[in-house]
Amino acid sequence: MAKTLTVGTKVLFTHPTSNGGTVRFSARVVKLQGDSVWVEMPERVRAMPFPPIGGKRYGLYKLSDLVVAL
């Protein structure tokens, strides 16, 4: 990880779509919790068919799994 994560930092995600493609999007960090990070998914991503994390607004991810958007 090249950049330090803070609240408000954008992180990148790639998620498969129902038609076999993939969608790439960024989401903002809203809370740091030890070696985990709470991320707020954008509304447009939550509205997709078969959205990441079941369409929930917030998701908890391991810090080491995230890629910071430059």
VEXMIGU-223054 format. One record per residue (C-alpha): residue in three letters; residue number from 1; x, y, z. Coordinates in pm, whole numbers. Each point is the difference from the previous one (the first is absolute). Last residue first. Layout:
BEGIN
<node r="ALA" k="NUM" c1="X" c2="Y" c3="Z"/>
...
***
This chain:
BEGIN
<node r="LEU" k="70" c1="-452" c2="740" c3="-644"/>
<node r="ALA" k="69" c1="-263" c2="-246" c3="110"/>
<node r="VAL" k="68" c1="118" c2="-210" c3="298"/>
<node r="VAL" k="67" c1="-16" c2="-378" c3="-36"/>
<node r="LEU" k="66" c1="-156" c2="-193" c3="288"/>
<node r="ASP" k="65" c1="74" c2="-356" c3="113"/>
<node r="SER" k="64" c1="260" c2="94" c3="267"/>
<node r="LEU" k="63" c1="-251" c2="221" c3="182"/>
<node r="LYS" k="62" c1="-243" c2="-288" c3="44"/>
<node r="TYR" k="61" c1="-349" c2="100" c3="-105"/>
<node r="LEU" k="60" c1="-323" c2="94" c3="182"/>
<node r="GLY" k="59" c1="-289" c2="107" c3="-222"/>
<node r="TYR" k="58" c1="-245" c2="287" c3="15"/>
<node r="ARG" k="57" c1="-307" c2="78" c3="-214"/>
<node r="LYS" k="56" c1="-123" c2="-355" c3="-38"/>
<node r="GLY" k="55" c1="-93" c2="-118" c3="-348"/>
<node r="GLY" k="54" c1="83" c2="-365" c3="70"/>
<node r="ILE" k="53" c1="366" c2="64" c3="75"/>
<node r="PRO" k="52" c1="65" c2="76" c3="-368"/>
<node r="PRO" k="51" c1="-310" c2="49" c3="-214"/>
<node r="PHE" k="50" c1="-196" c2="-283" c3="-170"/>
<node r="PRO" k="49" c1="-194" c2="230" c3="-237"/>
<node r="MET" k="48" c1="151" c2="345" c3="45"/>
<node r="ALA" k="47" c1="-167" c2="255" c3="234"/>
<node r="ARG" k="46" c1="274" c2="-32" c3="267"/>
<node r="VAL" k="45" c1="257" c2="101" c3="-263"/>
<node r="ARG" k="44" c1="-191" c2="316" c3="-96"/>
<node r="GLU" k="43" c1="-40" c2="87" c3="370"/>
<node r="PRO" k="42" c1="376" c2="-5" c3="58"/>
<node r="MET" k="41" c1="130" c2="-253" c3="255"/>
<node r="GLU" k="40" c1="119" c2="143" c3="331"/>
<node r="VAL" k="39" c1="316" c2="-171" c3="131"/>
<node r="TRP" k="38" c1="79" c2="-104" c3="357"/>
<node r="VAL" k="37" c1="366" c2="-96" c3="43"/>
<node r="SER" k="36" c1="166" c2="-283" c3="190"/>
<node r="ASP" k="35" c1="350" c2="-29" c3="155"/>
<node r="GLY" k="34" c1="-108" c2="205" c3="302"/>
<node r="GLN" k="33" c1="-337" c2="159" c3="-80"/>
<node r="LEU" k="32" c1="26" c2="284" c3="-249"/>
<node r="LYS" k="31" c1="-329" c2="164" c3="-100"/>
<node r="VAL" k="30" c1="-160" c2="159" c3="-307"/>
<node r="VAL" k="29" c1="230" c2="-113" c3="-283"/>
<node r="ARG" k="28" c1="-144" c2="111" c3="-331"/>
<node r="ALA" k="27" c1="-89" c2="-220" c3="-297"/>
<node r="SER" k="26" c1="148" c2="-35" c3="-348"/>
<node r="PHE" k="25" c1="-138" c2="-199" c3="-289"/>
<node r="ARG" k="24" c1="91" c2="-272" c3="-250"/>
<node r="VAL" k="23" c1="-278" c2="-203" c3="-159"/>
<node r="THR" k="22" c1="52" c2="-346" c3="-144"/>
<node r="GLY" k="21" c1="-161" c2="-194" c3="-279"/>
<node r="GLY" k="20" c1="-174" c2="-338" c3="5"/>
<node r="ASN" k="19" c1="-357" c2="125" c3="-45"/>
<node r="SER" k="18" c1="-77" c2="-5" c3="376"/>
<node r="THR" k="17" c1="287" c2="237" c3="77"/>
<node r="PRO" k="16" c1="332" c2="-81" c3="167"/>
<node r="HIS" k="15" c1="144" c2="251" c3="250"/>
<node r="THR" k="14" c1="326" c2="196" c3="-6"/>
<node r="PHE" k="13" c1="70" c2="237" c3="289"/>
<node r="LEU" k="12" c1="219" c2="306" c3="47"/>
<node r="VAL" k="11" c1="51" c2="203" c3="318"/>
<node r="LYS" k="10" c1="-68" c2="370" c3="49"/>
<node r="THR" k="9" c1="136" c2="168" c3="314"/>
<node r="GLY" k="8" c1="-261" c2="190" c3="203"/>
<node r="VAL" k="7" c1="114" c2="-134" c3="338"/>
<node r="THR" k="6" c1="371" c2="-75" c3="-27"/>
<node r="LEU" k="5" c1="197" c2="-265" c3="-185"/>
<node r="THR" k="4" c1="368" c2="65" c3="-56"/>
<node r="LYS" k="3" c1="110" c2="-3" c3="-364"/>
<node r="ALA" k="2" c1="228" c2="-247" c3="-180"/>
<node r="MET" k="1" c1="-161" c2="-322" c3="119"/>
***
